[in-house]
Amino acid sequence: MSFGRPGSTLAALTVSPPERGSFPLDHDGECKVFMKEYLKCLKTHKNENSKCRHLSKSYLNCRMEHGLMERDEWENFGLQDVDAAPKTMAGQSAPTTDASTPGKT
């Protein structure tokens, strides 16, 4: 009984790289906050990506800023019309509430 590949397919096996190349994993967790917020949003909205696109853009922007992926135009991601969430000095997403409006925090 043989469990390997048939001998006739050895020459036909060719490997091609991914279209956009490979990118390093976020081992240091530099963009983990953005990833968790995006996944939380997806879970909250029953995987309806249209409600979480701003978080997707924030996550990709973090990856580009930290050299975890090559900088690219937002049009290539389909995110050109999406405004990313504002950032604080530490680079984390800031709450989107308006402190200048009375009664809001």
N, CA, C and O atoms as a printed pandas DataFrame, in Angstrom:
     atom_number atom_name residue_name chain_id  residue_number  x_coord  y_coord  z_coord
0              1         N          MET        A               1    0.836   -1.168    0.000
1              2        CA          MET        A               1    0.000    0.000    0.000
2              3         C          MET        A               1    0.888    1.239    0.000
3              4         O          MET        A               1    1.819    1.322    0.801
4              5         N          SER        A               2    0.622    2.205   -0.878
5              6        CA          SER        A               2    1.427    3.410   -1.011
6              7         C          SER        A               2    0.658    4.620   -0.486
7              8         O          SER        A               2   -0.529    4.784   -0.768
8              9         N          PHE        A               3    1.358    5.471    0.288
9             10        CA          PHE        A               3    0.711    6.661    0.832
10            11         C          PHE        A               3    1.297    7.940    0.276
11            12         O          PHE        A               3    0.853    9.018    0.672
12            13         N          GLY        A               4    2.237    7.885   -0.588
13            14        CA          GLY        A               4    2.867    9.071   -1.163
14            15         C          GLY        A               4    2.196    9.506   -2.454
15            16         O          GLY        A               4    1.162    8.969   -2.852
16            17         N          ARG        A               5    2.806   10.487   -3.093
17            18        CA          ARG        A               5    2.315   10.938   -4.398
18            19         C          ARG        A               5    2.660    9.924   -5.461
19            20         O          ARG        A               5    3.687    9.251   -5.367
20            21         N          PRO        A               6    1.824    9.805   -6.463
21            22        CA          PRO        A               6    2.186    8.934   -7.580
22            23         C          PRO        A               6    3.437    9.481   -8.272
23            24         O          PRO        A               6    3.623   10.694   -8.372
24            25         N          GLY        A               7    4.279    8.583   -8.740
25            26        CA          GLY        A               7    5.535    8.991   -9.367
26            27         C          GLY        A               7    5.370    9.838  -10.606
27            28         O          GLY        A               7    6.282   10.590  -10.949
28            29         N          SER        A               8    4.256    9.749  -11.286
29            30        CA          SER        A               8    4.075   10.495  -12.532
30            31         C          SER        A               8    3.843   11.993  -12.309
31            32         O          SER        A               8    3.924   12.756  -13.272
32            33         N          THR        A               9    3.563   12.440  -11.104
33            34        CA          THR        A               9    3.273   13.859  -10.867
34            35         C          THR        A               9    4.476   14.645  -10.368
35            36         O          THR        A               9    4.359   15.846  -10.128
36            37         N          LEU        A              10    5.615   14.011  -10.205
37            38        CA          LEU        A              10    6.790   14.707   -9.681
38            39         C          LEU        A              10    7.244   15.846  -10.589
39            40         O          LEU        A              10    7.593   16.913  -10.084
40            41         N          ALA        A              11    7.252   15.669  -11.866
41            42        CA          ALA        A              11    7.737   16.699  -12.792
42            43         C          ALA        A              11    6.705   17.800  -13.013
43            44         O          ALA        A              11    7.080   18.915  -13.376
44            45         N          ALA        A              12    5.437   17.528  -12.811
45            46        CA          ALA        A              12    4.391   18.505  -13.099
46            47         C          ALA        A              12    4.169   19.494  -11.950
47            48         O          ALA        A              12    3.396   20.439  -12.112
48            49         N          LEU        A              13    4.813   19.313  -10.807
49            50        CA          LEU        A              13    4.603   20.164   -9.647
50            51         C          LEU        A              13    5.410   21.454   -9.783
51            52         O          LEU        A              13    6.641   21.419   -9.783
52            53         N          THR        A              14    4.723   22.590   -9.898
53            54        CA          THR        A              14    5.405   23.883   -9.952
54            55         C          THR        A              14    4.860   24.767   -8.846
55            56         O          THR        A              14    3.678   24.690   -8.510
56            57         N          VAL        A              15    5.709   25.600   -8.283
57            58        CA          VAL        A              15    5.343   26.482   -7.185
58            59         C          VAL        A              15    5.405   27.918   -7.670
59            60         O          VAL        A              15    6.362   28.304   -8.340
60            61         N          SER        A              16    4.395   28.714   -7.340
61            62        CA          SER        A              16    4.420   30.133   -7.704
62            63         C          SER        A              16    4.214   30.965   -6.443
63            64         O          SER        A              16    3.482   30.551   -5.544
64            65         N          PRO        A              17    4.853   32.137   -6.362
65            66        CA          PRO        A              17    4.713   32.981   -5.176
66            67         C          PRO        A              17    3.340   33.644   -5.121
67            68         O          PRO        A              17    2.666   33.730   -6.148
68            69         N          PRO        A              18    2.908   34.113   -3.950
69            70        CA          PRO        A              18    1.642   34.831   -3.855
70            71         C          PRO        A              18    1.682   36.108   -4.696
71            72         O          PRO        A              18    2.756   36.661   -4.933
72            73         N          GLU        A              19    0.521   36.577   -5.146
73            74        CA          GLU        A              19    0.470   37.760   -6.001
74            75         C          GLU        A              19    1.092   38.988   -5.353
75            76         O          GLU        A              19    1.882   39.682   -5.993
76            77         N          ARG        A              20    0.758   39.271   -4.103
77            78        CA          ARG        A              20    1.248   40.474   -3.437
78            79         C          ARG        A              20    2.453   40.185   -2.547
79            80         O          ARG        A              20    2.867   41.055   -1.781
80            81         N          GLY        A              21    3.011   39.015   -2.628
81            82        CA          GLY        A              21    4.178   38.673   -1.838
82            83         C          GLY        A              21    3.816   38.295   -0.415
83            84         O          GLY        A              21    2.647   38.323   -0.032
84            85         N          SER        A              22    4.809   37.947    0.351
85            86        CA          SER        A              22    4.572   37.595    1.740
86            87         C          SER        A              22    4.891   38.800    2.618
87            88         O          SER        A              22    5.593   39.716    2.190
88            89         N          PHE        A              23    4.386   38.798    3.817
89            90        CA          PHE        A              23    4.675   39.880    4.741
90            91         C          PHE        A              23    4.901   39.288    6.120
91            92         O          PHE        A              23    4.352   38.235    6.445
92            93         N          PRO        A              24    5.714   39.965    6.941
93            94        CA          PRO        A              24    6.032   39.413    8.255
94            95         C          PRO        A              24    4.840   39.446    9.205
95            96         O          PRO        A              24    3.977   40.319    9.110
96            97         N          LEU        A              25    4.807   38.487   10.116
97            98        CA          LEU        A              25    3.784   38.459   11.148
98            99         C          LEU        A              25    4.085   39.533   12.187
99           100         O          LEU        A              25    5.228   39.970   12.319
100          101         N          ASP        A              26    3.090   39.945   12.903
101          102        CA          ASP        A              26    3.215   40.984   13.921
102          103         C          ASP        A              26    3.623   40.342   15.246
103          104         O          ASP        A              26    2.832   40.289   16.188
104          105         N          HIS        A              27    4.865   39.855   15.311
105          106        CA          HIS        A              27    5.334   39.137   16.495
106          107         C          HIS        A              27    5.361   40.023   17.738
107          108         O          HIS        A              27    5.154   39.533   18.848
108          109         N          ASP        A              28    5.614   41.318   17.566
109          110        CA          ASP        A              28    5.698   42.223   18.705
110          111         C          ASP        A              28    4.338   42.788   19.113
111          112         O          ASP        A              28    4.248   43.516   20.101
112          113         N          GLY        A              29    3.292   42.467   18.376
113          114        CA          GLY        A              29    1.950   42.920   18.727
114          115         C          GLY        A              29    1.729   44.407   18.536
115          116         O          GLY        A              29    0.886   45.001   19.209
116          117         N          GLU        A              30    2.479   45.016   17.621
117          118        CA          GLU        A              30    2.375   46.462   17.406
118          119         C          GLU        A              30    0.992   46.879   16.908
119          120         O          GLU        A              30    0.552   47.995   17.185
120          121         N          CYS        A              31    0.311   46.016   16.190
121          122        CA          CYS        A              31   -1.000   46.350   15.628
122          123         C          CYS        A              31   -2.108   45.466   16.193
123          124         O          CYS        A              31   -3.199   45.392   15.626
124          125         N          LYS        A              32   -1.827   44.801   17.304
125          126        CA          LYS        A              32   -2.780   43.862   17.885
126          127         C          LYS        A              32   -4.069   44.560   18.329
127          128         O          LYS        A              32   -5.156   43.999   18.192
128          129         N          VAL        A              33   -3.953   45.780   18.860
129          130        CA          VAL        A              33   -5.130   46.522   19.319
130          131         C          VAL        A              33   -6.081   46.761   18.153
131          132         O          VAL        A              33   -7.293   46.598   18.293
132          133         N          PHE        A              34   -5.534   47.149   17.001
133          134        CA          PHE        A              34   -6.350   47.418   15.822
134          135         C          PHE        A              34   -7.019   46.149   15.314
135          136         O          PHE        A              34   -8.186   46.160   14.922
136          137         N          MET        A              35   -6.259   45.048   15.326
137          138        CA          MET        A              35   -6.806   43.770   14.877
138          139         C          MET        A              35   -7.958   43.323   15.781
139          140         O          MET        A              35   -8.994   42.868   15.297
140          141         N          LYS        A              36   -7.769   43.456   17.105
141          142        CA          LYS        A              36   -8.808   43.030   18.041
142          143         C          LYS        A              36  -10.062   43.885   17.898
143          144         O          LYS        A              36  -11.173   43.361   17.973
144          145         N          GLU        A              37   -9.906   45.184   17.696
145          146        CA          GLU        A              37  -11.063   46.062   17.513
146          147         C          GLU        A              37  -11.830   45.685   16.245
147          148         O          GLU        A              37  -13.061   45.679   16.234
148          149         N          TYR        A              38  -11.096   45.373   15.184
149          150        CA          TYR        A              38  -11.729   44.978   13.923
150          151         C          TYR        A              38  -12.512   43.675   14.107
151          152         O          TYR        A              38  -13.663   43.577   13.683
152          153         N          LEU        A              39  -11.890   42.678   14.737
153          154        CA          LEU        A              39  -12.561   41.394   14.954
154          155         C          LEU        A              39  -13.766   41.540   15.887
155          156         O          LEU        A              39  -14.787   40.879   15.697
156          157         N          LYS        A              40  -13.644   42.406   16.889
157          158        CA          LYS        A              40  -14.766   42.668   17.793
158          159         C          LYS        A              40  -15.924   43.308   17.030
159          160         O          LYS        A              40  -17.085   42.961   17.250
160          161         N          CYS        A              41  -15.608   44.236   16.138
161          162        CA          CYS        A              41  -16.627   44.887   15.322
162          163         C          CYS        A              41  -17.331   43.867   14.431
163          164         O          CYS        A              41  -18.557   43.876   14.320
164          165         N          LEU        A              42  -16.558   42.994   13.799
165          166        CA          LEU        A              42  -17.158   41.965   12.950
166          167         C          LEU        A              42  -18.101   41.080   13.752
167          168         O          LEU        A              42  -19.191   40.747   13.289
168          169         N          LYS        A              43  -17.683   40.701   14.947
169          170        CA          LYS        A              43  -18.514   39.844   15.777
170          171         C          LYS        A              43  -19.793   40.566   16.186
171          172         O          LYS        A              43  -20.876   39.981   16.177
172          173         N          THR        A              44  -19.661   41.837   16.544
173          174        CA          THR        A              44  -20.815   42.629   16.965
174          175         C          THR        A              44  -21.827   42.789   15.836
175          176         O          THR        A              44  -23.035   42.749   16.067
176          177         N          HIS        A              45  -21.327   42.971   14.614
177          178        CA          HIS        A              45  -22.193   43.230   13.456
178          179         C          HIS        A              45  -22.424   41.988   12.603
179          180         O          HIS        A              45  -22.739   42.092   11.417
180          181         N          LYS        A              46  -22.265   40.812   13.211
181          182        CA          LYS        A              46  -22.529   39.534   12.531
182          183         C          LYS        A              46  -21.789   39.411   11.200
183          184         O          LYS        A              46  -22.375   39.047   10.180
184          185         N          ASN        A              47  -20.498   39.719   11.228
185          186        CA          ASN        A              47  -19.586   39.619   10.078
186          187         C          ASN        A              47  -19.974   40.515    8.899
187          188         O          ASN        A              47  -19.627   40.212    7.757
188          189         N          GLU        A              48  -20.679   41.599    9.159
189          190        CA          GLU        A              48  -21.013   42.552    8.099
190          191         C          GLU        A              48  -19.860   43.547    7.980
191          192         O          GLU        A              48  -19.793   44.530    8.718
192          193         N          ASN        A              49  -18.969   43.280    7.055
193          194        CA          ASN        A              49  -17.739   44.043    6.905
194          195         C          ASN        A              49  -17.973   45.526    6.627
195          196         O          ASN        A              49  -17.135   46.351    6.992
196          197         N          SER        A              50  -19.075   45.884    5.999
197          198        CA          SER        A              50  -19.316   47.281    5.641
198          199         C          SER        A              50  -19.369   48.193    6.867
199          200         O          SER        A              50  -19.100   49.389    6.755
200          201         N          LYS        A              51  -19.710   47.650    8.026
201          202        CA          LYS        A              51  -19.782   48.440    9.259
202          203         C          LYS        A              51  -18.425   48.577    9.939
203          204         O          LYS        A              51  -18.287   49.358   10.881
204          205         N          CYS        A              52  -17.422   47.832    9.479
205          206        CA          CYS        A              52  -16.123   47.797   10.150
206          207         C          CYS        A              52  -14.971   48.219    9.234
207          208         O          CYS        A              52  -13.806   48.030    9.583
208          209         N          ARG        A              53  -15.278   48.773    8.095
209          210        CA          ARG        A              53  -14.224   49.102    7.128
210          211         C          ARG        A              53  -13.238   50.128    7.657
211          212         O          ARG        A              53  -12.054   50.071    7.324
212          213         N          HIS        A              54  -13.706   51.075    8.482
213          214        CA          HIS        A              54  -12.801   52.076    9.043
214          215         C          HIS        A              54  -11.755   51.415    9.947
215          216         O          HIS        A              54  -10.612   51.869   10.010
216          217         N          LEU        A              55  -12.141   50.350   10.641
217          218        CA          LEU        A              55  -11.192   49.634   11.489
218          219         C          LEU        A              55  -10.214   48.809   10.656
219          220         O          LEU        A              55   -9.051   48.652   11.028
220          221         N          SER        A              56  -10.687   48.290    9.539
221          222        CA          SER        A              56   -9.809   47.571    8.627
222          223         C          SER        A              56   -8.730   48.513    8.088
223          224         O          SER        A              56   -7.559   48.148    7.990
224          225         N          LYS        A              57   -9.146   49.717    7.745
225          226        CA          LYS        A              57   -8.197   50.709    7.225
226          227         C          LYS        A              57   -7.189   51.097    8.307
227          228         O          LYS        A              57   -6.004   51.259    8.016
228          229         N          SER        A              58   -7.645   51.246    9.544
229          230        CA          SER        A              58   -6.737   51.571   10.647
230          231         C          SER        A              58   -5.712   50.460   10.860
231          232         O          SER        A              58   -4.533   50.726   11.092
232          233         N          TYR        A              59   -6.170   49.222   10.779
233          234        CA          TYR        A              59   -5.272   48.078   10.958
234          235         C          TYR        A              59   -4.224   48.025    9.840
235          236         O          TYR        A              59   -3.034   47.852   10.105
236          237         N          LEU        A              60   -4.671   48.172    8.608
237          238        CA          LEU        A              60   -3.717   48.142    7.497
238          239         C          LEU        A              60   -2.746   49.309    7.577
239          240         O          LEU        A              60   -1.565   49.157    7.262
240          241         N          ASN        A              61   -3.230   50.471    7.996
241          242        CA          ASN        A              61   -2.358   51.632    8.139
242          243         C          ASN        A              61   -1.298   51.377    9.207
243          244         O          ASN        A              61   -0.135   51.738    9.023
244          245         N          CYS        A              62   -1.684   50.767   10.305
245          246        CA          CYS        A              62   -0.730   50.418   11.358
246          247         C          CYS        A              62    0.341   49.480   10.815
247          248         O          CYS        A              62    1.529   49.673   11.075
248          249         N          ARG        A              63   -0.072   48.472   10.067
249          250        CA          ARG        A              63    0.895   47.524    9.488
250          251         C          ARG        A              63    1.873   48.237    8.552
251          252         O          ARG        A              63    3.068   47.942    8.552
252          253         N          MET        A              64    1.358   49.172    7.758
253          254        CA          MET        A              64    2.236   49.899    6.833
254          255         C          MET        A              64    3.188   50.815    7.596
255          256         O          MET        A              64    4.360   50.922    7.234
256          257         N          GLU        A              65    2.705   51.475    8.642
257          258        CA          GLU        A              65    3.542   52.385    9.435
258          259         C          GLU        A              65    4.654   51.651   10.174
259          260         O          GLU        A              65    5.727   52.217   10.386
260          261         N          HIS        A              66    4.424   50.419   10.563
261          262        CA          HIS        A              66    5.420   49.653   11.309
262          263         C          HIS        A              66    6.258   48.725   10.422
263          264         O          HIS        A              66    7.004   47.890   10.932
264          265         N          GLY        A              67    6.139   48.865    9.116
265          266        CA          GLY        A              67    6.960   48.083    8.197
266          267         C          GLY        A              67    6.564   46.618    8.118
267          268         O          GLY        A              67    7.366   45.775    7.717
268          269         N          LEU        A              68    5.326   46.312    8.500
269          270        CA          LEU        A              68    4.875   44.925    8.444
270          271         C          LEU        A              68    4.269   44.576    7.090
271          272         O          LEU        A              68    3.969   43.413    6.819
272          273         N          MET        A              69    4.092   45.569    6.255
273          274        CA          MET        A              69    3.667   45.355    4.877
274          275         C          MET        A              69    4.085   46.585    4.079
275          276         O          MET        A              69    4.314   47.659    4.636
276          277         N          GLU        A              70    4.178   46.410    2.793
277          278        CA          GLU        A              70    4.598   47.496    1.919
278          279         C          GLU        A              70    3.498   48.549    1.816
279          280         O          GLU        A              70    2.315   48.217    1.740
280          281         N          ARG        A              71    3.896   49.819    1.816
281          282        CA          ARG        A              71    2.944   50.926    1.675
282          283         C          ARG        A              71    2.278   50.820    0.307
283          284         O          ARG        A              71    2.949   50.573   -0.696
284          285         N          ASP        A              72    0.973   51.004    0.264
285          286        CA          ASP        A              72    0.229   50.906   -0.988
286          287         C          ASP        A              72   -0.884   51.946   -0.970
287          288         O          ASP        A              72   -1.229   52.474    0.087
288          289         N          GLU        A              73   -1.436   52.236   -2.123
289          290        CA          GLU        A              73   -2.524   53.200   -2.236
290          291         C          GLU        A              73   -3.815   52.584   -1.720
291          292         O          GLU        A              73   -4.045   51.387   -1.892
292          293         N          TRP        A              74   -4.665   53.403   -1.083
293          294        CA          TRP        A              74   -5.932   52.914   -0.531
294          295         C          TRP        A              74   -6.862   52.427   -1.627
295          296         O          TRP        A              74   -7.709   51.569   -1.377
296          297         N          GLU        A              75   -6.724   52.955   -2.835
297          298        CA          GLU        A              75   -7.552   52.499   -3.951
298          299         C          GLU        A              75   -7.321   51.025   -4.239
299          300         O          GLU        A              75   -8.245   50.312   -4.632
300          301         N          ASN        A              76   -6.091   50.568   -4.045
301          302        CA          ASN        A              76   -5.766   49.167   -4.294
302          303         C          ASN        A              76   -6.402   48.225   -3.279
303          304         O          ASN        A              76   -6.555   47.032   -3.543
304          305         N          PHE        A              77   -6.771   48.760   -2.118
305          306        CA          PHE        A              77   -7.450   47.976   -1.090
306          307         C          PHE        A              77   -8.966   48.152   -1.161
307          308         O          PHE        A              77   -9.710   47.433   -0.493
308          309         N          GLY        A              78   -9.420   49.110   -1.972
309          310        CA          GLY        A              78  -10.846   49.419   -2.036
310          311         C          GLY        A              78  -11.306   50.235   -0.846
311          312         O          GLY        A              78  -12.488   50.217   -0.503
312          313         N          LEU        A              79  -10.381   50.958   -0.204
313          314        CA          LEU        A              79  -10.698   51.718    0.998
314          315         C          LEU        A              79  -10.502   53.225    0.813
315          316         O          LEU        A              79  -10.367   53.951    1.798
316          317         N          GLN        A              80  -10.484   53.700   -0.424
317          318        CA          GLN        A              80  -10.220   55.115   -0.677
318          319         C          GLN        A              80  -11.308   56.033   -0.126
319          320         O          GLN        A              80  -11.025   57.187    0.194
320          321         N          ASP        A              81  -12.532   55.556   -0.009
321          322        CA          ASP        A              81  -13.639   56.381    0.456
322          323         C          ASP        A              81  -13.936   56.197    1.943
323          324         O          ASP        A              81  -14.948   56.697    2.434
324          325         N          VAL        A              82  -13.072   55.489    2.663
325          326        CA          VAL        A              82  -13.288   55.198    4.074
326          327         C          VAL        A              82  -12.373   56.080    4.906
327          328         O          VAL        A              82  -11.170   56.153    4.658
328          329         N          ASP        A              83  -12.956   56.751    5.901
329          330        CA          ASP        A              83  -12.153   57.538    6.829
330          331         C          ASP        A              83  -11.718   56.647    7.975
331          332         O          ASP        A              83  -12.544   55.989    8.607
332          333         N          ALA        A              84  -10.409   56.625    8.246
333          334        CA          ALA        A              84   -9.899   55.841    9.367
334          335         C          ALA        A              84  -10.258   56.543   10.662
335          336         O          ALA        A              84  -10.438   57.761   10.684
336          337         N          ALA        A              85  -10.364   55.783   11.735
337          338        CA          ALA        A              85  -10.662   56.351   13.046
338          339         C          ALA        A              85   -9.518   57.259   13.461
339          340         O          ALA        A              85   -8.364   56.972   13.143
340          341         N          PRO        A              86   -9.807   58.342   14.161
341          342        CA          PRO        A              86   -8.747   59.239   14.627
342          343         C          PRO        A              86   -7.788   58.514   15.561
343          344         O          PRO        A              86   -8.153   57.515   16.181
344          345         N          LYS        A              87   -6.566   59.017   15.661
345          346        CA          LYS        A              87   -5.550   58.393   16.499
346          347         C          LYS        A              87   -5.143   59.328   17.628
347          348         O          LYS        A              87   -5.239   60.549   17.506
348          349         N          THR        A              88   -4.690   58.739   18.721
349          350        CA          THR        A              88   -4.130   59.507   19.818
350          351         C          THR        A              88   -2.633   59.598   19.590
351          352         O          THR        A              88   -2.123   59.088   18.592
352          353         N          MET        A              89   -1.930   60.240   20.502
353          354        CA          MET        A              89   -0.483   60.397   20.387
354          355         C          MET        A              89    0.230   59.059   20.379
355          356         O          MET        A              89    1.269   58.923   19.733
356          357         N          ALA        A              90   -0.304   58.059   21.086
357          358        CA          ALA        A              90    0.349   56.753   21.175
358          359         C          ALA        A              90    0.095   55.896   19.950
359          360         O          ALA        A              90    0.621   54.788   19.852
360          361         N          GLY        A              91   -0.716   56.399   19.000
361          362        CA          GLY        A              91   -0.992   55.640   17.796
362          363         C          GLY        A              91   -2.174   54.709   17.936
363          364         O          GLY        A              91   -2.452   53.925   17.029
364          365         N          GLN        A              92   -2.880   54.778   19.056
365          366        CA          GLN        A              92   -4.044   53.934   19.271
366          367         C          GLN        A              92   -5.287   54.666   18.787
367          368         O          GLN        A              92   -5.280   55.893   18.689
368          369         N          SER        A              93   -6.331   53.948   18.489
369          370        CA          SER        A              93   -7.583   54.562   18.076
370          371         C          SER        A              93   -8.168   55.350   19.223
371          372         O          SER        A              93   -8.212   54.884   20.361
372          373         N          ALA        A              94   -8.615   56.542   18.912
373          374        CA          ALA        A              94   -9.243   57.384   19.920
374          375         C          ALA        A              94  -10.747   57.179   19.879
375          376         O          ALA        A              94  -11.298   56.830   18.835
376          377         N          PRO        A              95  -11.411   57.393   21.000
377          378        CA          PRO        A              95  -12.868   57.315   20.987
378          379         C          PRO        A              95  -13.425   58.364   20.039
379          380         O          PRO        A              95  -12.837   59.433   19.880
380          381         N          THR        A              96  -14.541   58.071   19.417
381          382        CA          THR        A              96  -15.108   58.977   18.421
382          383         C          THR        A              96  -16.155   59.907   19.006
383          384         O          THR        A              96  -16.938   60.493   18.258
384          385         N          THR        A              97  -16.192   60.060   20.349
385          386        CA          THR        A              97  -17.149   60.959   20.960
386          387         C          THR        A              97  -16.647   62.376   20.863
387          388         O          THR        A              97  -15.442   62.600   20.751
388          389         N          ASP        A              98  -17.547   63.339   20.903
389          390        CA          ASP        A              98  -17.213   64.744   20.791
390          391         C          ASP        A              98  -17.265   65.366   22.186
391          392         O          ASP        A              98  -18.352   65.535   22.739
392          393         N          ALA        A              99  -16.117   65.707   22.763
393          394        CA          ALA        A              99  -16.052   66.248   24.118
394          395         C          ALA        A              99  -16.535   67.688   24.164
395          396         O          ALA        A              99  -16.857   68.174   25.249
396          397         N          SER        A             100  -16.601   68.391   23.047
397          398        CA          SER        A             100  -17.026   69.778   23.048
398          399         C          SER        A             100  -18.535   69.931   23.137
399          400         O          SER        A             100  -19.021   71.030   23.404
400          401         N          THR        A             101  -19.287   68.864   22.923
401          402        CA          THR        A             101  -20.730   68.908   22.994
402          403         C          THR        A             101  -21.153   68.673   24.440
403          404         O          THR        A             101  -20.746   67.680   25.043
404          405         N          PRO        A             102  -21.974   69.579   25.016
405          406        CA          PRO        A             102  -22.417   69.384   26.406
406          407         C          PRO        A             102  -23.178   68.069   26.557
407          408         O          PRO        A             102  -23.955   67.675   25.688
408          409         N          GLY        A             103  -22.935   67.408   27.673
409          410        CA          GLY        A             103  -23.628   66.158   27.946
410          411         C          GLY        A             103  -22.945   64.936   27.371
411          412         O          GLY        A             103  -23.369   63.811   27.632
412          413         N          LYS        A             104  -21.887   65.137   26.586
413          414        CA          LYS        A             104  -21.142   64.013   26.004
414          415         C          LYS        A             104  -19.783   63.953   26.650
415          416         O          LYS        A             104  -19.236   64.976   27.063
416          417         N          THR        A             105  -19.229   62.745   26.740
417          418        CA          THR        A             105  -17.892   62.590   27.308
418          419         C          THR        A             105  -16.965   61.981   26.316
419          420         O          THR        A             105  -15.789   61.772   26.616
